[in-house]
Amino acid sequence: MTFVAIGDNCLDVYIQTDETYVGGNALNVAVSWAREGRKTRYLGAVGDDPAAALVVSALDGQGVASSDVATIAGRTGVTLVELNESDRRFVHEEFGVGATWLPPDALLDTLTDGDWAHLAGIDLSRGIVQDLTRRGARVSLDLSTHGIPPELDGVDVCFASAPDSLDDAHALGQRIIAAGARTALVTAGGAGSVGMDTAGAYRQPAEPVSVLDTCGAGDSYIAATIGAIADGHDLSDAMRLGTLAAAVTCTHTAGFPQTPTRTLPWIIDTYYPHAGASTDSAHAGRHPEHTPS
């Protein structure tokens, strides 16, 4: 089985430290699978800007071939991240060219019957779920960007997030199942997660850990639970393994271990003016070498 992540990527720009990491929901899931030793592909799009090279280099460096990444005129996704102690806040987020990109039929035709396709940060309104299931792929969705579509028939697993309440997570999971998904998994931060399928509902507490950064922890949870389900584990055991993976991610910066780059002046010129006063104060006095790009 090949595990295929389809959708978003971005640069995660940490405001206080002037460090830039590569991330994005779908990309993080693909990298997590590759780090587990699974056969992995990532399908996504980058712009024709300087950010694209960082994304491509990170994929290749993690053993995920960048040959399925399309280059489109425009911007690569960028997220400005502000850390409040160990928790992160997205100050500004742009999906760039990935906001409207969908993989062409020729690329989807390379998937084989039984491959697992996970979608994140991608437009679901143009029938991509149906395109994938028609080709025999098992499909999972991350609903954190676009919310719950009216119909989820044919979807194996849906992921979502709720505030720090397992009761709220349970209610959201019920809505997902009612929309047609076979399995719902809803994370609730430090409270843990809720999962449900035809066999019942389960609650999994969070794993106690010394948290450095929560960014990407949910993506690690997704990758690990999908892998466990594909390997034949029952839902409760898959949730346990996902929780352990998320806990590990919380012990390092960004969605997967990587060497950051210094935040580049063109990022400041392009994105910081849109992010409001918090970035102005956080960035005051930095980058004396900054010149307009």
BELCOR-V682923 format. One line per field, one symbol per residue. ss: DSSP state (A for helix, B for strand, O for the rest). phi: phi as a letter, one per 30 degrees, with the letter a starting at -180 (. if undefined). psi: psi as a letter, one per 30 degrees, with the letter a starting at -180 (. if undefined). A space follows every 10 residues. Layout:
ss->???
phi->???
psi->???
This chain:
ss->OOBBBBBOOB BBBBOOOOBB BBBOAAAAAA AAAAAOOOOB BBBBBBOOOO AAAAAAAAAA AOOOOAAABB BOOOOOOBBB BBBBOOBBBB BBBBOAAAAO OOOOAAAAOO OOOOOBBBBB OOOOOOOAAA AAAAOOOBBB BBOOOOOOOO OOOOOOBBBB BOOOOAAAAA AAAAAAAAOO OOBBBBBOAA AOBBBBBOOB BBBBOOOOOO OOOOOOAAAA AAAAAAAAAA OOOOAAAAAA AAAAAAAAAO OOOOOOOOOO BBOOAAAAAA AAAAOOAAAA AAAOOOOOOO OOO
phi->.ccccbkdba cccdddchcb ccajeddedd deddddiddb bbcabbdccd dedddddddd dcicdddccd cbekcddbbc cccchcccbd dabbdidddc dbddeddddd dcejdccccb ibdcdciddd dddddjddbb bccdcciddd bbeiddbcca bbedbddddd dddddddddj ddbbbbdbhd djbbbabddk bbbbddddad dcaddidddd ddddddeddd djdddddddd dddddddddd cbdidadadd cdededdddd cdedcjdddd ddceichddd bec
psi->kkkjkkblll kjjjeffhkk lkbkeeeeee eeeeffgljk lkjaklahlf eeeeeeeeee fggjkgfgkk kkkaklkkkk kkkjcfkkkj ekkkfbffef kkkleeefff klkflkkkkk hkkffggeee eeefggkkkl kjgfefajlf kgkfkekkkl lllikfeeee eeeeeeefff kekkjjlhbf fblkkkaffa kkkjllkklj kekfkfeeee eeeeeeeeee fglleeeeee eeeeeeeeef flklflklkl lkkkefeeee eefffaeeee effkflifgk lk.
